[in-house]
């Protein structure tokens, strides 16, 4: 899986770049500002492509903000495919990312990850990162047995 | 100063020397060519298993990460580093583009390795060797976006030492005795390609520690300590080229295929599967070079440092899968150490005979069926993709075949002199 994703600041729309929730997530790597979205943040959010634009939505339900959604930030691809989320009217979304983070290792992602967008009991958008069993390479690299389902890419 | 290469070359009056062009952290640079996001950032390219850093950027090197280091140690030293899976298809494409540019810039270019080239350096009238070195470096960067370092000297060894010491993005011509000696005095003998720790230890009791010590040592002593290879280096260090620039790769004396087994194993079925996989790769190579081996060696390396070998001499040279596998099975039995975890395997084909002129055996029946089958397999794989059709004996390696990156390795890049 991935406990964090990063994007170059310049990849975000200008309006979003000025958002306080973005500004506090800006770091520098190699002289270039980037925005890091971490699951262990006090307010975990992820950028998702929604209705033709980029939006920030809650990343899972780690802190029990919702009483009806699972208290995690990830869901298995097989669960989605088998209709395990049927009752919550889910939608597949794209999570843009340049880098993923797992067990302290930042790895390059060409486009991003697949996400599942659901609404909590108050109608607030929440995204779960979709996972699949790790490839041999990913498993050795990160020592994790699940990896994010990447957009048009296999590592 | 100028060394001639052939009688015809001696007729030239233009000054010439030997050049060495080496791409700076090539795998990382290649990734940056297609992915500018990585520029200026600490980047590590990982081997196919994802366990070790096989190449690193200068930013990652500055953090203390070394080539070959496990990722778990690298990430401690460089937590902001970005890790990428290697892609030899892309590195080869870029390497061949570099070769094309090099051939335009010099009449004699040797494709030494995927990221290194030796060449005959011939400045244009009015151009100095230093100008030439800078011009070549800048041309490669302008046309391919790959940073390289160029060294020019009187011999290959000197040129390589210069480019190694001028990295990154350097260009340096050293052609006077004084400048050569200043350079050599500052470099330990282990900087010379071909002198590792064991050879250096042989030289040390004689007070030979730096490259300059070696260049000034008695030639007969160097030959005694390091054999004729060491003597050739001695000549090179003194500005006398002992080798030529190979514009074409000389014919192979041996062909080999193999490498890491990924996860170490003591499972004989998995080892047999690796044998078959490596044999299929070796046969591809035999077909490409139109040769057939008369001798085979199978080498297995174990995680505890042990190794085993098996040898087979073929009644007649052949490139048929069934016959080669039949010869190699006893080799695997000889090389196998029960209960030891095997981590590497190599198949080596020697005594290579030309396919068209190889002797035909009176005792080995020809097999039109086997030949036809091999042909169909080759044609399908050429059309659909490498390993689309492969022996069923490789089934225990499904995990290896599932990851497409395993299908192309550094040794599959053809035409280069060195591994």
Interface residues (C-beta under 8 A of the other chain):
Chain A: X8 X29 X30 X31 X32 X98 X99 X104 X105 X106 X107 X108 X135 X136 X137 X138 X139 X140 X141 X142 X154 X155
Chain B: X35 X37 X38 X39 X40 X41 X42 X46 X48 X49 X50 X51 X59 X71 X75 X79 X80 X81 X82 X83 X84 X85 X262 X399 X400 X402 X403 X404 X405
